[in-house]
Amino acid sequence: TPTPPPSAPRGEESAVITRSRHRRHVQLASEALERFEYLSTQGYMGLDMAAEELRLACTELGRVTGAVDVEEVLDVLFADFCIGK
């Protein structure tokens, strides 16, 4: 069995991400989750910002998995195709 890298939890293997685009999105999601973890401990005022970081992490992971947000599709339609003008 392969040896997990030092950053992987003991007893677990880490995934290898071969596409640079996927690596970038996973890294951005990881950074957003780190900010979320910090902000979620900062009391009531930090909760809104923590929630936004969680949303950003989900968006980045969705870009890897192919999840599509309806709001993003509508934004592209209105911006690129001038629907409703």
HTML snippet that shows the backbone in 3Dmol.js (N, CA, C, O; Angstrom):
<script src="https://3Dmol.org/build/3Dmol-min.js"></script>
<div id="view" style="width:600px;height:400px;position:relative"></div>
<script>
const pdb = `
ATOM      1  N   THR A   1       0.838  -1.187   0.000  1.00  0.00           N
ATOM      2  CA  THR A   1       0.000   0.000   0.000  1.00  0.00           C
ATOM      3  C   THR A   1       0.877   1.243   0.000  1.00  0.00           C
ATOM      4  O   THR A   1       1.950   1.255   0.603  1.00  0.00           O
ATOM      5  N   PRO A   2       0.414   2.294  -0.682  1.00  0.00           N
ATOM      6  CA  PRO A   2       1.202   3.526  -0.729  1.00  0.00           C
ATOM      7  C   PRO A   2       1.250   4.199   0.647  1.00  0.00           C
ATOM      8  O   PRO A   2       0.316   4.095   1.441  1.00  0.00           O
ATOM      9  N   THR A   3       2.332   4.872   0.898  1.00  0.00           N
ATOM     10  CA  THR A   3       2.487   5.615   2.145  1.00  0.00           C
ATOM     11  C   THR A   3       1.846   6.981   1.985  1.00  0.00           C
ATOM     12  O   THR A   3       2.138   7.695   1.025  1.00  0.00           O
ATOM     13  N   PRO A   4       0.964   7.360   2.930  1.00  0.00           N
ATOM     14  CA  PRO A   4       0.344   8.684   2.819  1.00  0.00           C
ATOM     15  C   PRO A   4       1.372   9.775   3.057  1.00  0.00           C
ATOM     16  O   PRO A   4       2.334   9.567   3.797  1.00  0.00           O
ATOM     17  N   PRO A   5       1.183  10.935   2.440  1.00  0.00           N
ATOM     18  CA  PRO A   5       2.114  12.041   2.664  1.00  0.00           C
ATOM     19  C   PRO A   5       2.029  12.498   4.119  1.00  0.00           C
ATOM     20  O   PRO A   5       1.054  12.190   4.804  1.00  0.00           O
ATOM     21  N   PRO A   6       3.041  13.232   4.602  1.00  0.00           N
ATOM     22  CA  PRO A   6       3.056  13.653   6.004  1.00  0.00           C
ATOM     23  C   PRO A   6       1.835  14.465   6.415  1.00  0.00           C
ATOM     24  O   PRO A   6       1.454  14.446   7.586  1.00  0.00           O
ATOM     25  N   SER A   7       1.214  15.177   5.481  1.00  0.00           N
ATOM     26  CA  SER A   7       0.064  16.011   5.827  1.00  0.00           C
ATOM     27  C   SER A   7      -1.224  15.208   5.979  1.00  0.00           C
ATOM     28  O   SER A   7      -2.198  15.721   6.530  1.00  0.00           O
ATOM     29  N   ALA A   8      -1.255  13.967   5.507  1.00  0.00           N
ATOM     30  CA  ALA A   8      -2.464  13.149   5.604  1.00  0.00           C
ATOM     31  C   ALA A   8      -2.614  12.614   7.023  1.00  0.00           C
ATOM     32  O   ALA A   8      -1.623  12.275   7.670  1.00  0.00           O
ATOM     33  N   PRO A   9      -3.871  12.536   7.513  1.00  0.00           N
ATOM     34  CA  PRO A   9      -4.084  11.959   8.838  1.00  0.00           C
ATOM     35  C   PRO A   9      -3.566  10.528   8.886  1.00  0.00           C
ATOM     36  O   PRO A   9      -3.628   9.808   7.890  1.00  0.00           O
ATOM     37  N   ARG A  10      -3.063  10.122  10.021  1.00  0.00           N
ATOM     38  CA  ARG A  10      -2.509   8.789  10.199  1.00  0.00           C
ATOM     39  C   ARG A  10      -3.561   7.740   9.878  1.00  0.00           C
ATOM     40  O   ARG A  10      -4.699   7.833  10.338  1.00  0.00           O
ATOM     41  N   GLY A  11      -3.184   6.746   9.093  1.00  0.00           N
ATOM     42  CA  GLY A  11      -4.100   5.669   8.741  1.00  0.00           C
ATOM     43  C   GLY A  11      -4.964   5.961   7.522  1.00  0.00           C
ATOM     44  O   GLY A  11      -5.773   5.122   7.126  1.00  0.00           O
ATOM     45  N   GLU A  12      -4.804   7.137   6.923  1.00  0.00           N
ATOM     46  CA  GLU A  12      -5.599   7.495   5.747  1.00  0.00           C
ATOM     47  C   GLU A  12      -4.677   7.795   4.574  1.00  0.00           C
ATOM     48  O   GLU A  12      -3.555   8.271   4.746  1.00  0.00           O
ATOM     49  N   GLU A  13      -5.173   7.507   3.389  1.00  0.00           N
ATOM     50  CA  GLU A  13      -4.432   7.860   2.177  1.00  0.00           C
ATOM     51  C   GLU A  13      -4.999   9.162   1.637  1.00  0.00           C
ATOM     52  O   GLU A  13      -6.174   9.469   1.839  1.00  0.00           O
ATOM     53  N   SER A  14      -4.167   9.918   0.956  1.00  0.00           N
ATOM     54  CA  SER A  14      -4.658  11.150   0.351  1.00  0.00           C
ATOM     55  C   SER A  14      -4.908  10.912  -1.128  1.00  0.00           C
ATOM     56  O   SER A  14      -4.304  10.032  -1.741  1.00  0.00           O
ATOM     57  N   ALA A  15      -5.794  11.696  -1.683  1.00  0.00           N
ATOM     58  CA  ALA A  15      -6.117  11.598  -3.100  1.00  0.00           C
ATOM     59  C   ALA A  15      -5.072  12.351  -3.914  1.00  0.00           C
ATOM     60  O   ALA A  15      -4.504  13.339  -3.448  1.00  0.00           O
ATOM     61  N   VAL A  16      -4.829  11.885  -5.112  1.00  0.00           N
ATOM     62  CA  VAL A  16      -3.929  12.571  -6.024  1.00  0.00           C
ATOM     63  C   VAL A  16      -4.788  13.278  -7.059  1.00  0.00           C
ATOM     64  O   VAL A  16      -5.582  12.651  -7.760  1.00  0.00           O
ATOM     65  N   ILE A  17      -4.621  14.574  -7.143  1.00  0.00           N
ATOM     66  CA  ILE A  17      -5.373  15.368  -8.106  1.00  0.00           C
ATOM     67  C   ILE A  17      -4.433  15.682  -9.252  1.00  0.00           C
ATOM     68  O   ILE A  17      -3.438  16.386  -9.080  1.00  0.00           O
ATOM     69  N   THR A  18      -4.756  15.152 -10.428  1.00  0.00           N
ATOM     70  CA  THR A  18      -3.833  15.267 -11.553  1.00  0.00           C
ATOM     71  C   THR A  18      -4.062  16.498 -12.418  1.00  0.00           C
ATOM     72  O   THR A  18      -3.131  16.952 -13.084  1.00  0.00           O
ATOM     73  N   ARG A  19      -5.248  17.042 -12.428  1.00  0.00           N
ATOM     74  CA  ARG A  19      -5.517  18.220 -13.261  1.00  0.00           C
ATOM     75  C   ARG A  19      -5.236  19.500 -12.487  1.00  0.00           C
ATOM     76  O   ARG A  19      -5.705  19.672 -11.363  1.00  0.00           O
ATOM     77  N   SER A  20      -4.475  20.387 -13.091  1.00  0.00           N
ATOM     78  CA  SER A  20      -4.092  21.621 -12.403  1.00  0.00           C
ATOM     79  C   SER A  20      -5.315  22.478 -12.072  1.00  0.00           C
ATOM     80  O   SER A  20      -5.354  23.135 -11.032  1.00  0.00           O
ATOM     81  N   ARG A  21      -6.302  22.469 -12.948  1.00  0.00           N
ATOM     82  CA  ARG A  21      -7.530  23.238 -12.688  1.00  0.00           C
ATOM     83  C   ARG A  21      -8.221  22.710 -11.438  1.00  0.00           C
ATOM     84  O   ARG A  21      -8.675  23.491 -10.603  1.00  0.00           O
ATOM     85  N   HIS A  22      -8.304  21.396 -11.305  1.00  0.00           N
ATOM     86  CA  HIS A  22      -8.930  20.800 -10.124  1.00  0.00           C
ATOM     87  C   HIS A  22      -8.127  21.106  -8.872  1.00  0.00           C
ATOM     88  O   HIS A  22      -8.696  21.409  -7.824  1.00  0.00           O
ATOM     89  N   ARG A  23      -6.800  21.026  -8.978  1.00  0.00           N
ATOM     90  CA  ARG A  23      -5.949  21.342  -7.828  1.00  0.00           C
ATOM     91  C   ARG A  23      -6.177  22.771  -7.362  1.00  0.00           C
ATOM     92  O   ARG A  23      -6.265  23.040  -6.164  1.00  0.00           O
ATOM     93  N   ARG A  24      -6.272  23.684  -8.321  1.00  0.00           N
ATOM     94  CA  ARG A  24      -6.488  25.097  -7.984  1.00  0.00           C
ATOM     95  C   ARG A  24      -7.808  25.276  -7.244  1.00  0.00           C
ATOM     96  O   ARG A  24      -7.859  25.976  -6.232  1.00  0.00           O
ATOM     97  N   HIS A  25      -8.881  24.649  -7.742  1.00  0.00           N
ATOM     98  CA  HIS A  25     -10.185  24.789  -7.095  1.00  0.00           C
ATOM     99  C   HIS A  25     -10.205  24.136  -5.713  1.00  0.00           C
ATOM    100  O   HIS A  25     -10.806  24.676  -4.784  1.00  0.00           O
ATOM    101  N   VAL A  26      -9.562  22.993  -5.570  1.00  0.00           N
ATOM    102  CA  VAL A  26      -9.496  22.333  -4.263  1.00  0.00           C
ATOM    103  C   VAL A  26      -8.679  23.181  -3.293  1.00  0.00           C
ATOM    104  O   VAL A  26      -9.037  23.292  -2.121  1.00  0.00           O
ATOM    105  N   GLN A  27      -7.598  23.775  -3.762  1.00  0.00           N
ATOM    106  CA  GLN A  27      -6.785  24.645  -2.906  1.00  0.00           C
ATOM    107  C   GLN A  27      -7.592  25.859  -2.459  1.00  0.00           C
ATOM    108  O   GLN A  27      -7.551  26.233  -1.287  1.00  0.00           O
ATOM    109  N   LEU A  28      -8.323  26.476  -3.385  1.00  0.00           N
ATOM    110  CA  LEU A  28      -9.154  27.626  -3.025  1.00  0.00           C
ATOM    111  C   LEU A  28     -10.241  27.230  -2.025  1.00  0.00           C
ATOM    112  O   LEU A  28     -10.542  27.987  -1.102  1.00  0.00           O
ATOM    113  N   ALA A  29     -10.827  26.053  -2.206  1.00  0.00           N
ATOM    114  CA  ALA A  29     -11.840  25.562  -1.261  1.00  0.00           C
ATOM    115  C   ALA A  29     -11.216  25.343   0.110  1.00  0.00           C
ATOM    116  O   ALA A  29     -11.809  25.691   1.130  1.00  0.00           O
ATOM    117  N   SER A  30     -10.027  24.771   0.132  1.00  0.00           N
ATOM    118  CA  SER A  30      -9.331  24.527   1.393  1.00  0.00           C
ATOM    119  C   SER A  30      -9.035  25.838   2.124  1.00  0.00           C
ATOM    120  O   SER A  30      -9.212  25.929   3.339  1.00  0.00           O
ATOM    121  N   GLU A  31      -8.591  26.839   1.391  1.00  0.00           N
ATOM    122  CA  GLU A  31      -8.302  28.142   1.991  1.00  0.00           C
ATOM    123  C   GLU A  31      -9.575  28.780   2.543  1.00  0.00           C
ATOM    124  O   GLU A  31      -9.557  29.369   3.623  1.00  0.00           O
ATOM    125  N   ALA A  32     -10.674  28.664   1.810  1.00  0.00           N
ATOM    126  CA  ALA A  32     -11.950  29.209   2.281  1.00  0.00           C
ATOM    127  C   ALA A  32     -12.408  28.481   3.545  1.00  0.00           C
ATOM    128  O   ALA A  32     -12.948  29.107   4.457  1.00  0.00           O
ATOM    129  N   LEU A  33     -12.197  27.174   3.607  1.00  0.00           N
ATOM    130  CA  LEU A  33     -12.578  26.414   4.802  1.00  0.00           C
ATOM    131  C   LEU A  33     -11.730  26.802   6.005  1.00  0.00           C
ATOM    132  O   LEU A  33     -12.224  26.837   7.131  1.00  0.00           O
ATOM    133  N   GLU A  34     -10.448  27.096   5.768  1.00  0.00           N
ATOM    134  CA  GLU A  34      -9.597  27.571   6.866  1.00  0.00           C
ATOM    135  C   GLU A  34     -10.096  28.906   7.390  1.00  0.00           C
ATOM    136  O   GLU A  34     -10.136  29.122   8.601  1.00  0.00           O
ATOM    137  N   ARG A  35     -10.481  29.812   6.481  1.00  0.00           N
ATOM    138  CA  ARG A  35     -11.026  31.104   6.912  1.00  0.00           C
ATOM    139  C   ARG A  35     -12.348  30.903   7.640  1.00  0.00           C
ATOM    140  O   ARG A  35     -12.617  31.566   8.642  1.00  0.00           O
ATOM    141  N   PHE A  36     -13.179  29.981   7.131  1.00  0.00           N
ATOM    142  CA  PHE A  36     -14.454  29.661   7.789  1.00  0.00           C
ATOM    143  C   PHE A  36     -14.212  29.179   9.216  1.00  0.00           C
ATOM    144  O   PHE A  36     -14.885  29.616  10.150  1.00  0.00           O
ATOM    145  N   GLU A  37     -13.250  28.280   9.376  1.00  0.00           N
ATOM    146  CA  GLU A  37     -12.968  27.725  10.702  1.00  0.00           C
ATOM    147  C   GLU A  37     -12.599  28.836  11.687  1.00  0.00           C
ATOM    148  O   GLU A  37     -13.071  28.848  12.824  1.00  0.00           O
ATOM    149  N   TYR A  38     -11.764  29.755  11.247  1.00  0.00           N
ATOM    150  CA  TYR A  38     -11.370  30.870  12.108  1.00  0.00           C
ATOM    151  C   TYR A  38     -12.559  31.786  12.395  1.00  0.00           C
ATOM    152  O   TYR A  38     -12.849  32.082  13.554  1.00  0.00           O
ATOM    153  N   LEU A  39     -13.245  32.236  11.345  1.00  0.00           N
ATOM    154  CA  LEU A  39     -14.327  33.208  11.501  1.00  0.00           C
ATOM    155  C   LEU A  39     -15.493  32.664  12.318  1.00  0.00           C
ATOM    156  O   LEU A  39     -16.169  33.418  13.017  1.00  0.00           O
ATOM    157  N   SER A  40     -15.730  31.357  12.232  1.00  0.00           N
ATOM    158  CA  SER A  40     -16.871  30.784  12.957  1.00  0.00           C
ATOM    159  C   SER A  40     -16.663  30.807  14.466  1.00  0.00           C
ATOM    160  O   SER A  40     -17.604  30.564  15.222  1.00  0.00           O
ATOM    161  N   THR A  41     -15.455  31.094  14.911  1.00  0.00           N
ATOM    162  CA  THR A  41     -15.183  31.189  16.351  1.00  0.00           C
ATOM    163  C   THR A  41     -15.151  32.630  16.832  1.00  0.00           C
ATOM    164  O   THR A  41     -14.870  32.876  18.006  1.00  0.00           O
ATOM    165  N   GLN A  42     -15.430  33.586  15.959  1.00  0.00           N
ATOM    166  CA  GLN A  42     -15.280  35.003  16.288  1.00  0.00           C
ATOM    167  C   GLN A  42     -16.559  35.668  16.771  1.00  0.00           C
ATOM    168  O   GLN A  42     -16.653  36.895  16.780  1.00  0.00           O
ATOM    169  N   GLY A  43     -17.528  34.885  17.166  1.00  0.00           N
ATOM    170  CA  GLY A  43     -18.756  35.461  17.697  1.00  0.00           C
ATOM    171  C   GLY A  43     -19.759  35.820  16.625  1.00  0.00           C
ATOM    172  O   GLY A  43     -19.600  35.495  15.448  1.00  0.00           O
ATOM    173  N   TYR A  44     -20.791  36.498  17.069  1.00  0.00           N
ATOM    174  CA  TYR A  44     -21.937  36.806  16.211  1.00  0.00           C
ATOM    175  C   TYR A  44     -21.550  37.574  14.950  1.00  0.00           C
ATOM    176  O   TYR A  44     -22.048  37.260  13.868  1.00  0.00           O
ATOM    177  N   MET A  45     -20.675  38.569  15.063  1.00  0.00           N
ATOM    178  CA  MET A  45     -20.328  39.395  13.902  1.00  0.00           C
ATOM    179  C   MET A  45     -19.560  38.611  12.838  1.00  0.00           C
ATOM    180  O   MET A  45     -19.627  38.952  11.657  1.00  0.00           O
ATOM    181  N   GLY A  46     -18.842  37.582  13.234  1.00  0.00           N
ATOM    182  CA  GLY A  46     -18.076  36.806  12.274  1.00  0.00           C
ATOM    183  C   GLY A  46     -18.888  35.759  11.547  1.00  0.00           C
ATOM    184  O   GLY A  46     -18.411  35.181  10.570  1.00  0.00           O
ATOM    185  N   LEU A  47     -20.113  35.497  11.999  1.00  0.00           N
ATOM    186  CA  LEU A  47     -20.901  34.416  11.396  1.00  0.00           C
ATOM    187  C   LEU A  47     -21.277  34.684   9.950  1.00  0.00           C
ATOM    188  O   LEU A  47     -21.253  33.767   9.130  1.00  0.00           O
ATOM    189  N   ASP A  48     -21.624  35.920   9.619  1.00  0.00           N
ATOM    190  CA  ASP A  48     -21.959  36.245   8.224  1.00  0.00           C
ATOM    191  C   ASP A  48     -20.761  36.008   7.312  1.00  0.00           C
ATOM    192  O   ASP A  48     -20.895  35.440   6.228  1.00  0.00           O
ATOM    193  N   MET A  49     -19.600  36.447   7.758  1.00  0.00           N
ATOM    194  CA  MET A  49     -18.402  36.265   6.945  1.00  0.00           C
ATOM    195  C   MET A  49     -18.025  34.791   6.880  1.00  0.00           C
ATOM    196  O   MET A  49     -17.553  34.320   5.845  1.00  0.00           O
ATOM    197  N   ALA A  50     -18.227  34.056   7.971  1.00  0.00           N
ATOM    198  CA  ALA A  50     -17.943  32.620   7.980  1.00  0.00           C
ATOM    199  C   ALA A  50     -18.857  31.901   6.985  1.00  0.00           C
ATOM    200  O   ALA A  50     -18.409  31.020   6.251  1.00  0.00           O
ATOM    201  N   ALA A  51     -20.126  32.275   6.964  1.00  0.00           N
ATOM    202  CA  ALA A  51     -21.072  31.653   6.036  1.00  0.00           C
ATOM    203  C   ALA A  51     -20.671  31.913   4.594  1.00  0.00           C
ATOM    204  O   ALA A  51     -20.810  31.034   3.744  1.00  0.00           O
ATOM    205  N   GLU A  52     -20.180  33.102   4.311  1.00  0.00           N
ATOM    206  CA  GLU A  52     -19.729  33.425   2.953  1.00  0.00           C
ATOM    207  C   GLU A  52     -18.532  32.569   2.565  1.00  0.00           C
ATOM    208  O   GLU A  52     -18.445  32.114   1.425  1.00  0.00           O
ATOM    209  N   GLU A  53     -17.607  32.342   3.495  1.00  0.00           N
ATOM    210  CA  GLU A  53     -16.445  31.490   3.212  1.00  0.00           C
ATOM    211  C   GLU A  53     -16.885  30.055   2.943  1.00  0.00           C
ATOM    212  O   GLU A  53     -16.317  29.380   2.085  1.00  0.00           O
ATOM    213  N   LEU A  54     -17.886  29.592   3.666  1.00  0.00           N
ATOM    214  CA  LEU A  54     -18.416  28.250   3.442  1.00  0.00           C
ATOM    215  C   LEU A  54     -19.060  28.155   2.057  1.00  0.00           C
ATOM    216  O   LEU A  54     -18.909  27.151   1.361  1.00  0.00           O
ATOM    217  N   ARG A  55     -19.777  29.207   1.667  1.00  0.00           N
ATOM    218  CA  ARG A  55     -20.385  29.247   0.330  1.00  0.00           C
ATOM    219  C   ARG A  55     -19.307  29.233  -0.748  1.00  0.00           C
ATOM    220  O   ARG A  55     -19.451  28.547  -1.761  1.00  0.00           O
ATOM    221  N   LEU A  56     -18.237  29.979  -0.539  1.00  0.00           N
ATOM    222  CA  LEU A  56     -17.135  29.995  -1.507  1.00  0.00           C
ATOM    223  C   LEU A  56     -16.492  28.619  -1.636  1.00  0.00           C
ATOM    224  O   LEU A  56     -16.172  28.181  -2.741  1.00  0.00           O
ATOM    225  N   ALA A  57     -16.302  27.940  -0.509  1.00  0.00           N
ATOM    226  CA  ALA A  57     -15.717  26.594  -0.546  1.00  0.00           C
ATOM    227  C   ALA A  57     -16.617  25.649  -1.346  1.00  0.00           C
ATOM    228  O   ALA A  57     -16.127  24.855  -2.149  1.00  0.00           O
ATOM    229  N   CYS A  58     -17.917  25.735  -1.127  1.00  0.00           N
ATOM    230  CA  CYS A  58     -18.856  24.881  -1.867  1.00  0.00           C
ATOM    231  C   CYS A  58     -18.826  25.187  -3.356  1.00  0.00           C
ATOM    232  O   CYS A  58     -18.890  24.278  -4.184  1.00  0.00           O
ATOM    233  N   THR A  59     -18.729  26.458  -3.693  1.00  0.00           N
ATOM    234  CA  THR A  59     -18.667  26.855  -5.101  1.00  0.00           C
ATOM    235  C   THR A  59     -17.422  26.297  -5.768  1.00  0.00           C
ATOM    236  O   THR A  59     -17.491  25.779  -6.882  1.00  0.00           O
ATOM    237  N   GLU A  60     -16.286  26.399  -5.095  1.00  0.00           N
ATOM    238  CA  GLU A  60     -15.035  25.878  -5.663  1.00  0.00           C
ATOM    239  C   GLU A  60     -15.105  24.367  -5.852  1.00  0.00           C
ATOM    240  O   GLU A  60     -14.676  23.851  -6.884  1.00  0.00           O
ATOM    241  N   LEU A  61     -15.640  23.658  -4.870  1.00  0.00           N
ATOM    242  CA  LEU A  61     -15.766  22.202  -5.013  1.00  0.00           C
ATOM    243  C   LEU A  61     -16.772  21.849  -6.106  1.00  0.00           C
ATOM    244  O   LEU A  61     -16.602  20.855  -6.812  1.00  0.00           O
ATOM    245  N   GLY A  62     -17.808  22.652  -6.245  1.00  0.00           N
ATOM    246  CA  GLY A  62     -18.781  22.440  -7.313  1.00  0.00           C
ATOM    247  C   GLY A  62     -18.163  22.584  -8.687  1.00  0.00           C
ATOM    248  O   GLY A  62     -18.604  21.942  -9.641  1.00  0.00           O
ATOM    249  N   ARG A  63     -17.151  23.419  -8.794  1.00  0.00           N
ATOM    250  CA  ARG A  63     -16.457  23.577 -10.073  1.00  0.00           C
ATOM    251  C   ARG A  63     -15.647  22.340 -10.432  1.00  0.00           C
ATOM    252  O   ARG A  63     -15.365  22.097 -11.605  1.00  0.00           O
ATOM    253  N   VAL A  64     -15.274  21.563  -9.429  1.00  0.00           N
ATOM    254  CA  VAL A  64     -14.556  20.306  -9.680  1.00  0.00           C
ATOM    255  C   VAL A  64     -15.538  19.190  -9.990  1.00  0.00           C
ATOM    256  O   VAL A  64     -15.313  18.392 -10.899  1.00  0.00           O
ATOM    257  N   THR A  65     -16.632  19.136  -9.230  1.00  0.00           N
ATOM    258  CA  THR A  65     -17.585  18.033  -9.371  1.00  0.00           C
ATOM    259  C   THR A  65     -18.586  18.242 -10.496  1.00  0.00           C
ATOM    260  O   THR A  65     -19.270  17.303 -10.903  1.00  0.00           O
ATOM    261  N   GLY A  66     -18.677  19.473 -11.003  1.00  0.00           N
ATOM    262  CA  GLY A  66     -19.610  19.755 -12.075  1.00  0.00           C
ATOM    263  C   GLY A  66     -20.959  20.235 -11.583  1.00  0.00           C
ATOM    264  O   GLY A  66     -21.894  20.355 -12.374  1.00  0.00           O
ATOM    265  N   ALA A  67     -21.082  20.513 -10.296  1.00  0.00           N
ATOM    266  CA  ALA A  67     -22.337  21.046  -9.771  1.00  0.00           C
ATOM    267  C   ALA A  67     -22.558  22.436 -10.354  1.00  0.00           C
ATOM    268  O   ALA A  67     -21.620  23.225 -10.469  1.00  0.00           O
ATOM    269  N   VAL A  68     -23.780  22.724 -10.715  1.00  0.00           N
ATOM    270  CA  VAL A  68     -24.100  24.002 -11.333  1.00  0.00           C
ATOM    271  C   VAL A  68     -25.125  24.718 -10.467  1.00  0.00           C
ATOM    272  O   VAL A  68     -26.155  24.150 -10.106  1.00  0.00           O
ATOM    273  N   ASP A  69     -24.831  25.973 -10.138  1.00  0.00           N
ATOM    274  CA  ASP A  69     -25.735  26.792  -9.351  1.00  0.00           C
ATOM    275  C   ASP A  69     -26.654  27.556 -10.298  1.00  0.00           C
ATOM    276  O   ASP A  69     -26.193  28.169 -11.261  1.00  0.00           O
ATOM    277  N   VAL A  70     -27.940  27.517 -10.023  1.00  0.00           N
ATOM    278  CA  VAL A  70     -28.928  28.175 -10.880  1.00  0.00           C
ATOM    279  C   VAL A  70     -28.630  29.665 -10.998  1.00  0.00           C
ATOM    280  O   VAL A  70     -28.735  30.230 -12.087  1.00  0.00           O
ATOM    281  N   GLU A  71     -28.261  30.302  -9.898  1.00  0.00           N
ATOM    282  CA  GLU A  71     -27.957  31.732  -9.932  1.00  0.00           C
ATOM    283  C   GLU A  71     -26.785  32.042 -10.867  1.00  0.00           C
ATOM    284  O   GLU A  71     -26.801  33.059 -11.560  1.00  0.00           O
ATOM    285  N   GLU A  72     -25.780  31.183 -10.892  1.00  0.00           N
ATOM    286  CA  GLU A  72     -24.633  31.391 -11.775  1.00  0.00           C
ATOM    287  C   GLU A  72     -25.061  31.301 -13.236  1.00  0.00           C
ATOM    288  O   GLU A  72     -24.620  32.095 -14.067  1.00  0.00           O
ATOM    289  N   VAL A  73     -25.921  30.334 -13.545  1.00  0.00           N
ATOM    290  CA  VAL A  73     -26.401  30.180 -14.916  1.00  0.00           C
ATOM    291  C   VAL A  73     -27.180  31.419 -15.338  1.00  0.00           C
ATOM    292  O   VAL A  73     -26.986  31.930 -16.441  1.00  0.00           O
ATOM    293  N   LEU A  74     -28.057  31.902 -14.470  1.00  0.00           N
ATOM    294  CA  LEU A  74     -28.836  33.101 -14.796  1.00  0.00           C
ATOM    295  C   LEU A  74     -27.926  34.316 -14.961  1.00  0.00           C
ATOM    296  O   LEU A  74     -28.145  35.131 -15.857  1.00  0.00           O
ATOM    297  N   ASP A  75     -26.913  34.446 -14.113  1.00  0.00           N
ATOM    298  CA  ASP A  75     -25.977  35.563 -14.253  1.00  0.00           C
ATOM    299  C   ASP A  75     -25.287  35.539 -15.610  1.00  0.00           C
ATOM    300  O   ASP A  75     -25.147  36.578 -16.255  1.00  0.00           O
ATOM    301  N   VAL A  76     -24.852  34.354 -16.048  1.00  0.00           N
ATOM    302  CA  VAL A  76     -24.197  34.233 -17.342  1.00  0.00           C
ATOM    303  C   VAL A  76     -25.163  34.556 -18.470  1.00  0.00           C
ATOM    304  O   VAL A  76     -24.809  35.261 -19.415  1.00  0.00           O
ATOM    305  N   LEU A  77     -26.384  34.040 -18.372  1.00  0.00           N
ATOM    306  CA  LEU A  77     -27.371  34.305 -19.411  1.00  0.00           C
ATOM    307  C   LEU A  77     -27.644  35.806 -19.548  1.00  0.00           C
ATOM    308  O   LEU A  77     -27.646  36.344 -20.656  1.00  0.00           O
ATOM    309  N   PHE A  78     -27.872  36.466 -18.431  1.00  0.00           N
ATOM    310  CA  PHE A  78     -28.178  37.899 -18.502  1.00  0.00           C
ATOM    311  C   PHE A  78     -26.962  38.725 -18.907  1.00  0.00           C
ATOM    312  O   PHE A  78     -27.102  39.710 -19.632  1.00  0.00           O
ATOM    313  N   ALA A  79     -25.794  38.347 -18.458  1.00  0.00           N
ATOM    314  CA  ALA A  79     -24.584  39.120 -18.790  1.00  0.00           C
ATOM    315  C   ALA A  79     -24.130  38.898 -20.216  1.00  0.00           C
ATOM    316  O   ALA A  79     -23.779  39.848 -20.915  1.00  0.00           O
ATOM    317  N   ASP A  80     -24.135  37.631 -20.661  1.00  0.00           N
ATOM    318  CA  ASP A  80     -23.574  37.318 -21.974  1.00  0.00           C
ATOM    319  C   ASP A  80     -24.569  37.425 -23.116  1.00  0.00           C
ATOM    320  O   ASP A  80     -24.180  37.716 -24.248  1.00  0.00           O
ATOM    321  N   PHE A  81     -25.831  37.198 -22.841  1.00  0.00           N
ATOM    322  CA  PHE A  81     -26.801  37.163 -23.934  1.00  0.00           C
ATOM    323  C   PHE A  81     -27.831  38.271 -23.877  1.00  0.00           C
ATOM    324  O   PHE A  81     -28.733  38.322 -24.712  1.00  0.00           O
ATOM    325  N   CYS A  82     -27.711  39.160 -22.902  1.00  0.00           N
ATOM    326  CA  CYS A  82     -28.585  40.331 -22.791  1.00  0.00           C
ATOM    327  C   CYS A  82     -30.058  39.958 -22.836  1.00  0.00           C
ATOM    328  O   CYS A  82     -30.848  40.659 -23.468  1.00  0.00           O
ATOM    329  N   ILE A  83     -30.439  38.883 -22.189  1.00  0.00           N
ATOM    330  CA  ILE A  83     -31.839  38.478 -22.133  1.00  0.00           C
ATOM    331  C   ILE A  83     -32.575  39.484 -21.250  1.00  0.00           C
ATOM    332  O   ILE A  83     -32.078  39.872 -20.193  1.00  0.00           O
ATOM    333  N   GLY A  84     -33.749  39.899 -21.685  1.00  0.00           N
ATOM    334  CA  GLY A  84     -34.586  40.787 -20.885  1.00  0.00           C
ATOM    335  C   GLY A  84     -34.262  42.254 -21.060  1.00  0.00           C
ATOM    336  O   GLY A  84     -34.799  43.086 -20.329  1.00  0.00           O
ATOM    337  N   LYS A  85     -33.411  42.595 -21.993  1.00  0.00           N
ATOM    338  CA  LYS A  85     -33.100  44.010 -22.220  1.00  0.00           C
ATOM    339  C   LYS A  85     -33.794  44.498 -23.453  1.00  0.00           C
ATOM    340  O   LYS A  85     -33.659  45.667 -23.816  1.00  0.00           O
TER     341      LYS A  85
END
`;
const viewer = $3Dmol.createViewer("view");
viewer.addModel(pdb, "pdb");
viewer.setStyle({}, {cartoon: {color: "spectrum"}});
viewer.zoomTo();
viewer.render();
</script>
